[in-house]
Amino acid sequence: MTNVVTHAAKRTEEKAAAALQDLEQAWAYYMPTPLPQPVKEQPTLGYAPYYEAA
């Protein structure tokens, strides 16, 4: 039984290492695109956004 568990654990580690290598290669080709910035809206009277309140 211990031999089966050891073999399964080793196989799982090999699969994880292969998956990690695939992910690293995929990220090498990924070029992030910036998100579009929303149009700045005018706040209503009496309302101050939290970043302007301080």
C-alpha distance matrix in Angstrom:
0.0 3.8 5.4 5.2 6.4 8.7 10.0 10.7 12.4 14.3 15.4 16.6 18.6 20.1 21.2 22.6 24.5 26.0 27.0 28.7 30.6 31.8 33.0 34.8 36.6 37.6 39.0 41.1 43.1 43.4 47.0 47.4 50.6 52.5 52.8 56.4 58.3 59.9 63.7 64.8 66.2 69.0 68.1 70.3 72.9 71.8 68.2 66.8 63.3 61.0 61.2 65.0 65.3 64.8
3.8 0.0 3.8 5.4 5.1 6.1 8.5 9.8 10.5 12.2 14.1 15.2 16.5 18.3 19.9 21.0 22.5 24.4 25.6 26.9 28.7 30.3 31.5 32.9 34.9 36.1 37.4 39.3 41.5 41.9 45.4 45.9 49.2 51.0 51.5 55.2 57.0 58.7 62.5 63.5 65.0 67.8 66.9 69.1 71.8 70.5 66.9 65.3 61.9 59.4 59.5 63.3 63.6 62.9
5.4 3.8 0.0 3.8 5.5 5.1 6.1 8.5 9.9 10.5 12.1 14.1 15.4 16.5 18.3 19.9 21.1 22.6 24.3 25.7 27.1 28.7 30.3 31.6 33.2 34.7 36.2 37.9 40.1 40.8 44.4 45.1 48.5 50.5 51.3 54.9 56.9 58.8 62.6 63.7 65.4 68.3 67.6 70.0 72.7 71.7 68.0 66.4 62.8 60.5 60.3 64.2 64.7 64.0
5.2 5.4 3.8 0.0 3.8 5.5 5.1 6.1 8.5 9.9 10.5 12.1 14.2 15.3 16.4 18.2 19.9 21.1 22.4 24.2 25.8 27.0 28.5 30.3 31.8 32.9 34.5 36.4 38.3 38.9 42.5 43.2 46.4 48.5 49.1 52.7 54.8 56.6 60.3 61.6 63.2 66.2 65.5 67.8 70.6 69.6 66.0 64.5 60.9 58.8 58.7 62.5 63.1 62.6
6.4 5.1 5.5 3.8 0.0 3.8 5.4 5.1 6.1 8.5 9.8 10.4 12.3 14.2 15.3 16.3 18.3 20.0 20.9 22.4 24.4 25.7 26.8 28.5 30.4 31.4 32.7 34.8 36.9 37.2 40.7 41.1 44.4 46.2 46.7 50.4 52.3 54.0 57.8 58.9 60.4 63.3 62.5 64.8 67.5 66.5 62.8 61.3 57.7 55.5 55.5 59.3 59.8 59.2
8.7 6.1 5.1 5.5 3.8 0.0 3.8 5.5 5.1 6.1 8.6 9.9 10.6 12.4 14.3 15.3 16.6 18.5 20.0 21.1 22.7 24.5 25.8 27.1 28.9 30.4 31.6 33.4 35.7 36.3 39.8 40.4 43.8 45.7 46.5 50.2 52.1 54.1 57.9 58.9 60.7 63.6 62.9 65.4 68.1 67.1 63.4 61.6 58.0 55.7 55.5 59.3 59.9 59.1
10.0 8.5 6.1 5.1 5.4 3.8 0.0 3.8 5.5 5.1 6.1 8.6 9.9 10.6 12.3 14.2 15.4 16.6 18.3 19.9 21.2 22.7 24.4 25.8 27.3 28.7 30.4 32.0 34.1 34.9 38.5 39.4 42.8 45.0 45.9 49.5 51.7 53.7 57.4 58.7 60.6 63.6 63.1 65.6 68.5 67.6 63.9 62.2 58.6 56.5 56.1 59.9 60.7 60.1
10.7 9.8 8.5 6.1 5.1 5.5 3.8 0.0 3.8 5.4 5.1 6.1 8.6 9.9 10.5 12.2 14.2 15.3 16.4 18.2 20.0 21.1 22.4 24.3 25.9 26.9 28.5 30.5 32.4 32.9 36.5 37.2 40.4 42.5 43.1 46.8 48.9 50.8 54.5 55.8 57.6 60.6 60.0 62.5 65.3 64.5 60.8 59.2 55.6 53.6 53.4 57.2 58.0 57.5
12.4 10.5 9.9 8.5 6.1 5.1 5.5 3.8 0.0 3.8 5.5 5.1 6.2 8.7 9.9 10.5 12.3 14.3 15.3 16.4 18.5 20.0 21.0 22.5 24.5 25.7 26.9 28.9 31.1 31.4 34.9 35.4 38.8 40.7 41.4 45.1 47.1 49.0 52.8 53.9 55.7 58.6 58.0 60.5 63.3 62.4 58.7 56.9 53.3 51.1 50.8 54.6 55.4 54.8
14.3 12.2 10.5 9.9 8.5 6.1 5.1 5.4 3.8 0.0 3.8 5.4 5.1 6.3 8.7 9.9 10.6 12.5 14.3 15.3 16.7 18.6 20.1 21.2 22.9 24.5 25.9 27.4 29.8 30.6 34.1 35.0 38.5 40.6 41.7 45.4 47.4 49.6 53.4 54.6 56.6 59.6 59.2 61.9 64.7 63.9 60.2 58.3 54.6 52.5 51.9 55.7 56.6 55.9
15.4 14.1 12.1 10.5 9.8 8.6 6.1 5.1 5.5 3.8 0.0 3.8 5.4 5.1 6.2 8.6 9.9 10.6 12.3 14.2 15.5 16.7 18.4 20.1 21.4 22.7 24.5 26.1 28.1 28.9 32.6 33.6 37.0 39.3 40.3 43.9 46.2 48.3 52.1 53.5 55.5 58.6 58.4 61.0 63.9 63.3 59.6 57.9 54.2 52.2 51.7 55.5 56.6 56.1
16.6 15.2 14.1 12.1 10.4 9.9 8.6 6.1 5.1 5.4 3.8 0.0 3.8 5.4 5.1 6.1 8.6 9.9 10.5 12.2 14.3 15.3 16.4 18.3 20.1 21.0 22.5 24.5 26.5 26.9 30.5 31.1 34.4 36.6 37.3 41.0 43.1 45.2 48.9 50.3 52.2 55.2 54.9 57.4 60.4 59.7 56.0 54.3 50.6 48.6 48.2 52.0 53.0 52.6
18.6 16.5 15.4 14.2 12.3 10.6 9.9 8.6 6.2 5.1 5.4 3.8 0.0 3.8 5.4 5.0 6.1 8.6 9.8 10.4 12.3 14.2 15.2 16.4 18.5 19.9 21.0 22.8 25.1 25.7 29.2 29.9 33.4 35.5 36.6 40.3 42.3 44.6 48.3 49.5 51.6 54.6 54.3 57.1 59.9 59.2 55.4 53.5 49.8 47.7 47.1 50.8 51.9 51.3
20.1 18.3 16.5 15.3 14.2 12.4 10.6 9.9 8.7 6.3 5.1 5.4 3.8 0.0 3.8 5.4 5.1 6.2 8.6 9.9 10.7 12.5 14.3 15.5 16.8 18.5 20.2 21.5 23.7 24.8 28.4 29.6 33.1 35.5 36.8 40.5 42.8 45.2 48.9 50.3 52.5 55.7 55.6 58.4 61.4 60.9 57.1 55.2 51.4 49.5 48.7 52.4 53.7 53.2
21.2 19.9 18.3 16.4 15.3 14.3 12.3 10.5 9.9 8.7 6.2 5.1 5.4 3.8 0.0 3.8 5.4 5.1 6.1 8.6 9.9 10.6 12.3 14.3 15.5 16.5 18.4 20.2 22.0 22.7 26.4 27.5 30.8 33.3 34.4 38.0 40.4 42.6 46.4 48.0 50.1 53.3 53.3 56.0 59.0 58.6 54.9 53.1 49.4 47.7 47.0 50.7 52.0 51.7
22.6 21.0 19.9 18.2 16.3 15.3 14.2 12.2 10.5 9.9 8.6 6.1 5.0 5.4 3.8 0.0 3.8 5.4 5.1 6.1 8.6 9.8 10.5 12.3 14.3 15.2 16.4 18.5 20.6 21.0 24.5 25.2 28.6 30.8 31.9 35.6 37.8 40.0 43.8 45.2 47.3 50.4 50.3 53.0 56.0 55.5 51.8 49.9 46.1 44.3 43.6 47.3 48.6 48.1
24.5 22.5 21.1 19.9 18.3 16.6 15.4 14.2 12.3 10.6 9.9 8.6 6.1 5.1 5.4 3.8 0.0 3.8 5.5 5.1 6.2 8.7 9.9 10.6 12.5 14.3 15.4 16.8 19.3 20.2 23.7 24.9 28.4 30.8 32.2 36.0 38.2 40.7 44.4 45.8 48.1 51.2 51.3 54.2 57.1 56.7 53.0 50.9 47.1 45.3 44.2 47.9 49.4 48.7
26.0 24.4 22.6 21.1 20.0 18.5 16.6 15.3 14.3 12.5 10.6 9.9 8.6 6.2 5.1 5.4 3.8 0.0 3.8 5.4 5.1 6.3 8.7 10.0 10.8 12.5 14.4 15.7 17.6 18.9 22.5 24.1 27.5 30.2 31.7 35.3 37.8 40.4 44.0 45.7 48.1 51.4 51.6 54.6 57.6 57.5 53.7 51.7 48.0 46.4 45.3 48.9 50.6 50.1
27.0 25.6 24.3 22.4 20.9 20.0 18.3 16.4 15.3 14.3 12.3 10.5 9.8 8.6 6.1 5.1 5.5 3.8 0.0 3.8 5.4 5.0 6.2 8.7 9.9 10.5 12.4 14.4 16.0 16.6 20.3 21.4 24.8 27.3 28.6 32.2 34.7 37.1 40.8 42.5 44.7 48.0 48.2 51.1 54.2 54.0 50.3 48.4 44.7 43.1 42.2 45.8 47.5 47.2
28.7 26.9 25.7 24.2 22.4 21.1 19.9 18.2 16.4 15.3 14.2 12.2 10.4 9.9 8.6 6.1 5.1 5.4 3.8 0.0 3.8 5.4 5.1 6.2 8.7 9.8 10.6 12.5 14.9 15.3 18.8 19.8 23.4 25.7 27.2 30.9 33.1 35.7 39.4 40.8 43.3 46.4 46.6 49.6 52.6 52.3 48.6 46.5 42.8 41.1 39.9 43.6 45.2 44.7
30.6 28.7 27.1 25.8 24.4 22.7 21.2 20.0 18.5 16.7 15.5 14.3 12.3 10.7 9.9 8.6 6.2 5.1 5.4 3.8 0.0 3.8 5.4 5.1 6.3 8.7 10.0 10.8 13.3 14.6 18.2 19.9 23.5 26.1 28.0 31.6 34.1 36.9 40.4 42.1 44.7 47.9 48.4 51.5 54.5 54.4 50.7 48.5 44.8 43.2 41.8 45.4 47.3 46.7
31.8 30.3 28.7 27.0 25.7 24.5 22.7 21.1 20.0 18.6 16.7 15.3 14.2 12.5 10.6 9.8 8.7 6.3 5.0 5.4 3.8 0.0 3.8 5.5 5.2 6.2 8.7 10.0 11.5 12.8 16.5 18.3 21.7 24.6 26.3 29.8 32.5 35.2 38.7 40.6 43.1 46.5 47.1 50.2 53.3 53.4 49.7 47.8 44.0 42.7 41.4 44.9 46.9 46.7
33.0 31.5 30.3 28.5 26.8 25.8 24.4 22.4 21.0 20.1 18.4 16.4 15.2 14.3 12.3 10.5 9.9 8.7 6.2 5.1 5.4 3.8 0.0 3.8 5.4 5.0 6.1 8.6 10.3 10.5 14.1 15.4 18.8 21.5 23.0 26.7 29.2 31.9 35.4 37.2 39.7 43.0 43.5 46.6 49.7 49.7 46.0 44.0 40.2 38.9 37.7 41.2 43.1 42.9
34.8 32.9 31.6 30.3 28.5 27.1 25.8 24.3 22.5 21.2 20.1 18.3 16.4 15.5 14.3 12.3 10.6 10.0 8.7 6.2 5.1 5.5 3.8 0.0 3.8 5.4 5.2 6.4 9.2 10.1 13.4 15.0 18.7 21.2 23.3 26.9 29.3 32.3 35.7 37.3 40.1 43.3 43.9 47.2 50.1 50.2 46.5 44.2 40.5 39.1 37.5 40.9 43.0 42.5
36.6 34.9 33.2 31.8 30.4 28.9 27.3 25.9 24.5 22.9 21.4 20.1 18.5 16.8 15.5 14.3 12.5 10.8 9.9 8.7 6.3 5.2 5.4 3.8 0.0 3.8 5.5 5.2 7.1 9.2 12.7 15.1 18.5 21.6 23.8 27.3 29.9 33.0 36.3 38.2 41.1 44.4 45.3 48.6 51.6 51.9 48.3 46.1 42.4 41.3 39.6 42.9 45.2 44.8
37.6 36.1 34.7 32.9 31.4 30.4 28.7 26.9 25.7 24.5 22.7 21.0 19.9 18.5 16.5 15.2 14.3 12.5 10.5 9.8 8.7 6.2 5.0 5.4 3.8 0.0 3.8 5.4 5.6 6.6 10.4 12.5 15.8 18.9 20.9 24.2 27.1 30.0 33.4 35.4 38.1 41.6 42.5 45.6 48.8 49.3 45.6 43.6 39.9 39.0 37.4 40.7 43.1 43.0
39.0 37.4 36.2 34.5 32.7 31.6 30.4 28.5 26.9 25.9 24.5 22.5 21.0 20.2 18.4 16.4 15.4 14.4 12.4 10.6 10.0 8.7 6.1 5.2 5.5 3.8 0.0 3.8 5.3 4.9 8.3 9.9 13.6 16.3 18.5 22.0 24.6 27.6 31.0 32.8 35.6 39.0 39.8 43.1 46.2 46.5 42.8 40.7 36.9 35.9 34.2 37.5 39.8 39.6
41.1 39.3 37.9 36.4 34.8 33.4 32.0 30.5 28.9 27.4 26.1 24.5 22.8 21.5 20.2 18.5 16.8 15.7 14.4 12.5 10.8 10.0 8.6 6.4 5.2 5.4 3.8 0.0 3.8 5.7 8.3 11.0 14.5 17.4 20.1 23.4 26.0 29.3 32.4 34.3 37.3 40.6 41.7 45.1 48.1 48.6 45.0 42.7 39.0 38.1 36.0 39.2 41.7 41.3
43.1 41.5 40.1 38.3 36.9 35.7 34.1 32.4 31.1 29.8 28.1 26.5 25.1 23.7 22.0 20.6 19.3 17.6 16.0 14.9 13.3 11.5 10.3 9.2 7.1 5.6 5.3 3.8 0.0 3.8 6.4 9.7 12.6 16.0 18.7 21.7 24.6 27.8 30.9 33.0 36.0 39.5 40.8 44.2 47.3 48.0 44.5 42.4 38.8 38.2 36.2 39.2 41.9 41.8
43.4 41.9 40.8 38.9 37.2 36.3 34.9 32.9 31.4 30.6 28.9 26.9 25.7 24.8 22.7 21.0 20.2 18.9 16.6 15.3 14.6 12.8 10.5 10.1 9.2 6.6 4.9 5.7 3.8 0.0 3.8 6.2 9.4 12.7 15.1 18.3 21.1 24.2 27.4 29.6 32.5 35.9 37.2 40.5 43.6 44.3 40.8 38.7 35.1 34.5 32.7 35.7 38.4 38.5
47.0 45.4 44.4 42.5 40.7 39.8 38.5 36.5 34.9 34.1 32.6 30.5 29.2 28.4 26.4 24.5 23.7 22.5 20.3 18.8 18.2 16.5 14.1 13.4 12.7 10.4 8.3 8.3 6.4 3.8 0.0 3.8 6.4 9.7 12.6 15.5 18.3 21.6 24.6 26.8 29.9 33.3 34.8 38.1 41.3 42.1 38.6 36.6 33.0 32.7 30.6 33.4 36.3 36.4
47.4 45.9 45.1 43.2 41.1 40.4 39.4 37.2 35.4 35.0 33.6 31.1 29.9 29.6 27.5 25.2 24.9 24.1 21.4 19.8 19.9 18.3 15.4 15.0 15.1 12.5 9.9 11.0 9.7 6.2 3.8 0.0 3.8 6.5 9.2 12.4 15.0 18.3 21.4 23.4 26.4 29.8 31.2 34.5 37.6 38.4 34.9 32.9 29.3 29.0 27.0 29.8 32.7 32.9
50.6 49.2 48.5 46.4 44.4 43.8 42.8 40.4 38.8 38.5 37.0 34.4 33.4 33.1 30.8 28.6 28.4 27.5 24.8 23.4 23.5 21.7 18.8 18.7 18.5 15.8 13.6 14.5 12.6 9.4 6.4 3.8 0.0 3.8 6.4 9.1 12.0 15.3 18.2 20.5 23.6 27.0 28.7 32.0 35.2 36.3 32.9 31.0 27.6 27.7 25.7 28.3 31.3 31.9
52.5 51.0 50.5 48.5 46.2 45.7 45.0 42.5 40.7 40.6 39.3 36.6 35.5 35.5 33.3 30.8 30.8 30.2 27.3 25.7 26.1 24.6 21.5 21.2 21.6 18.9 16.3 17.4 16.0 12.7 9.7 6.5 3.8 0.0 3.8 6.4 8.6 12.1 15.0 17.0 20.2 23.5 25.1 28.6 31.7 32.7 29.3 27.4 24.0 24.2 22.1 24.6 27.7 28.3
52.8 51.5 51.3 49.1 46.7 46.5 45.9 43.1 41.4 41.7 40.3 37.3 36.6 36.8 34.4 31.9 32.2 31.7 28.6 27.2 28.0 26.3 23.0 23.3 23.8 20.9 18.5 20.1 18.7 15.1 12.6 9.2 6.4 3.8 0.0 3.8 6.3 9.2 12.5 14.7 17.4 21.0 22.4 25.7 28.9 30.0 26.6 25.0 21.6 22.1 20.4 22.9 25.9 26.9
56.4 55.2 54.9 52.7 50.4 50.2 49.5 46.8 45.1 45.4 43.9 41.0 40.3 40.5 38.0 35.6 36.0 35.3 32.2 30.9 31.6 29.8 26.7 26.9 27.3 24.2 22.0 23.4 21.7 18.3 15.5 12.4 9.1 6.4 3.8 0.0 3.8 6.4 9.3 12.0 14.8 18.4 20.3 23.4 26.7 28.2 25.1 23.7 20.6 21.7 20.1 22.0 25.2 26.6
58.3 57.0 56.9 54.8 52.3 52.1 51.7 48.9 47.1 47.4 46.2 43.1 42.3 42.8 40.4 37.8 38.2 37.8 34.7 33.1 34.1 32.5 29.2 29.3 29.9 27.1 24.6 26.0 24.6 21.1 18.3 15.0 12.0 8.6 6.3 3.8 0.0 3.8 6.5 8.5 11.6 15.0 16.9 20.3 23.4 24.9 21.8 20.2 17.2 18.5 16.8 18.4 21.7 23.2
59.9 58.7 58.8 56.6 54.0 54.1 53.7 50.8 49.0 49.6 48.3 45.2 44.6 45.2 42.6 40.0 40.7 40.4 37.1 35.7 36.9 35.2 31.9 32.3 33.0 30.0 27.6 29.3 27.8 24.2 21.6 18.3 15.3 12.1 9.2 6.4 3.8 0.0 3.8 6.1 8.4 12.1 14.0 17.1 20.4 22.1 19.1 18.0 15.3 17.2 16.0 17.4 20.4 22.4
63.7 62.5 62.6 60.3 57.8 57.9 57.4 54.5 52.8 53.4 52.1 48.9 48.3 48.9 46.4 43.8 44.4 44.0 40.8 39.4 40.4 38.7 35.4 35.7 36.3 33.4 31.0 32.4 30.9 27.4 24.6 21.4 18.2 15.0 12.5 9.3 6.5 3.8 0.0 3.8 6.1 9.6 12.2 15.2 18.4 20.6 18.0 17.2 15.1 17.6 16.4 16.9 20.1 22.4
64.8 63.5 63.7 61.6 58.9 58.9 58.7 55.8 53.9 54.6 53.5 50.3 49.5 50.3 48.0 45.2 45.8 45.7 42.5 40.8 42.1 40.6 37.2 37.3 38.2 35.4 32.8 34.3 33.0 29.6 26.8 23.4 20.5 17.0 14.7 12.0 8.5 6.1 3.8 0.0 3.8 6.7 9.2 12.6 15.5 17.4 14.9 13.8 11.9 14.6 13.3 13.4 16.6 18.9
66.2 65.0 65.4 63.2 60.4 60.7 60.6 57.6 55.7 56.6 55.5 52.2 51.6 52.5 50.1 47.3 48.1 48.1 44.7 43.3 44.7 43.1 39.7 40.1 41.1 38.1 35.6 37.3 36.0 32.5 29.9 26.4 23.6 20.2 17.4 14.8 11.6 8.4 6.1 3.8 0.0 3.8 6.2 9.2 12.3 14.6 12.3 12.0 10.9 14.2 13.8 13.4 16.0 18.9
69.0 67.8 68.3 66.2 63.3 63.6 63.6 60.6 58.6 59.6 58.6 55.2 54.6 55.7 53.3 50.4 51.2 51.4 48.0 46.4 47.9 46.5 43.0 43.3 44.4 41.6 39.0 40.6 39.5 35.9 33.3 29.8 27.0 23.5 21.0 18.4 15.0 12.1 9.6 6.7 3.8 0.0 3.8 6.5 9.1 11.6 10.0 10.1 10.1 13.8 13.6 12.3 14.5 17.7
68.1 66.9 67.6 65.5 62.5 62.9 63.1 60.0 58.0 59.2 58.4 54.9 54.3 55.6 53.3 50.3 51.3 51.6 48.2 46.6 48.4 47.1 43.5 43.9 45.3 42.5 39.8 41.7 40.8 37.2 34.8 31.2 28.7 25.1 22.4 20.3 16.9 14.0 12.2 9.2 6.2 3.8 0.0 3.8 6.5 8.4 6.3 6.9 7.4 11.2 12.0 10.6 12.1 15.6
70.3 69.1 70.0 67.8 64.8 65.4 65.6 62.5 60.5 61.9 61.0 57.4 57.1 58.4 56.0 53.0 54.2 54.6 51.1 49.6 51.5 50.2 46.6 47.2 48.6 45.6 43.1 45.1 44.2 40.5 38.1 34.5 32.0 28.6 25.7 23.4 20.3 17.1 15.2 12.6 9.2 6.5 3.8 0.0 3.8 6.4 5.6 8.1 9.8 13.4 14.9 13.2 13.8 17.5
72.9 71.8 72.7 70.6 67.5 68.1 68.5 65.3 63.3 64.7 63.9 60.4 59.9 61.4 59.0 56.0 57.1 57.6 54.2 52.6 54.5 53.3 49.7 50.1 51.6 48.8 46.2 48.1 47.3 43.6 41.3 37.6 35.2 31.7 28.9 26.7 23.4 20.4 18.4 15.5 12.3 9.1 6.5 3.8 0.0 3.8 5.5 8.1 11.0 14.3 15.9 13.5 13.4 17.0
71.8 70.5 71.7 69.6 66.5 67.1 67.6 64.5 62.4 63.9 63.3 59.7 59.2 60.9 58.6 55.5 56.7 57.5 54.0 52.3 54.4 53.4 49.7 50.2 51.9 49.3 46.5 48.6 48.0 44.3 42.1 38.4 36.3 32.7 30.0 28.2 24.9 22.1 20.6 17.4 14.6 11.6 8.4 6.4 3.8 0.0 3.8 6.6 10.0 12.6 14.7 12.4 11.3 14.9
68.2 66.9 68.0 66.0 62.8 63.4 63.9 60.8 58.7 60.2 59.6 56.0 55.4 57.1 54.9 51.8 53.0 53.7 50.3 48.6 50.7 49.7 46.0 46.5 48.3 45.6 42.8 45.0 44.5 40.8 38.6 34.9 32.9 29.3 26.6 25.1 21.8 19.1 18.0 14.9 12.3 10.0 6.3 5.6 5.5 3.8 0.0 3.8 6.5 9.3 11.7 10.0 9.2 13.0
66.8 65.3 66.4 64.5 61.3 61.6 62.2 59.2 56.9 58.3 57.9 54.3 53.5 55.2 53.1 49.9 50.9 51.7 48.4 46.5 48.5 47.8 44.0 44.2 46.1 43.6 40.7 42.7 42.4 38.7 36.6 32.9 31.0 27.4 25.0 23.7 20.2 18.0 17.2 13.8 12.0 10.1 6.9 8.1 8.1 6.6 3.8 0.0 3.8 6.4 8.2 6.2 5.8 9.5
63.3 61.9 62.8 60.9 57.7 58.0 58.6 55.6 53.3 54.6 54.2 50.6 49.8 51.4 49.4 46.1 47.1 48.0 44.7 42.8 44.8 44.0 40.2 40.5 42.4 39.9 36.9 39.0 38.8 35.1 33.0 29.3 27.6 24.0 21.6 20.6 17.2 15.3 15.1 11.9 10.9 10.1 7.4 9.8 11.0 10.0 6.5 3.8 0.0 3.8 5.5 5.4 6.1 9.4
61.0 59.4 60.5 58.8 55.5 55.7 56.5 53.6 51.1 52.5 52.2 48.6 47.7 49.5 47.7 44.3 45.3 46.4 43.1 41.1 43.2 42.7 38.9 39.1 41.3 39.0 35.9 38.1 38.2 34.5 32.7 29.0 27.7 24.2 22.1 21.7 18.5 17.2 17.6 14.6 14.2 13.8 11.2 13.4 14.3 12.6 9.3 6.4 3.8 0.0 3.8 5.5 5.1 7.3
61.2 59.5 60.3 58.7 55.5 55.5 56.1 53.4 50.8 51.9 51.7 48.2 47.1 48.7 47.0 43.6 44.2 45.3 42.2 39.9 41.8 41.4 37.7 37.5 39.6 37.4 34.2 36.0 36.2 32.7 30.6 27.0 25.7 22.1 20.4 20.1 16.8 16.0 16.4 13.3 13.8 13.6 12.0 14.9 15.9 14.7 11.7 8.2 5.5 3.8 0.0 3.8 5.7 6.7
65.0 63.3 64.2 62.5 59.3 59.3 59.9 57.2 54.6 55.7 55.5 52.0 50.8 52.4 50.7 47.3 47.9 48.9 45.8 43.6 45.4 44.9 41.2 40.9 42.9 40.7 37.5 39.2 39.2 35.7 33.4 29.8 28.3 24.6 22.9 22.0 18.4 17.4 16.9 13.4 13.4 12.3 10.6 13.2 13.5 12.4 10.0 6.2 5.4 5.5 3.8 0.0 3.8 5.6
65.3 63.6 64.7 63.1 59.8 59.9 60.7 58.0 55.4 56.6 56.6 53.0 51.9 53.7 52.0 48.6 49.4 50.6 47.5 45.2 47.3 46.9 43.1 43.0 45.2 43.1 39.8 41.7 41.9 38.4 36.3 32.7 31.3 27.7 25.9 25.2 21.7 20.4 20.1 16.6 16.0 14.5 12.1 13.8 13.4 11.3 9.2 5.8 6.1 5.1 5.7 3.8 0.0 3.8
64.8 62.9 64.0 62.6 59.2 59.1 60.1 57.5 54.8 55.9 56.1 52.6 51.3 53.2 51.7 48.1 48.7 50.1 47.2 44.7 46.7 46.7 42.9 42.5 44.8 43.0 39.6 41.3 41.8 38.5 36.4 32.9 31.9 28.3 26.9 26.6 23.2 22.4 22.4 18.9 18.9 17.7 15.6 17.5 17.0 14.9 13.0 9.5 9.4 7.3 6.7 5.6 3.8 0.0
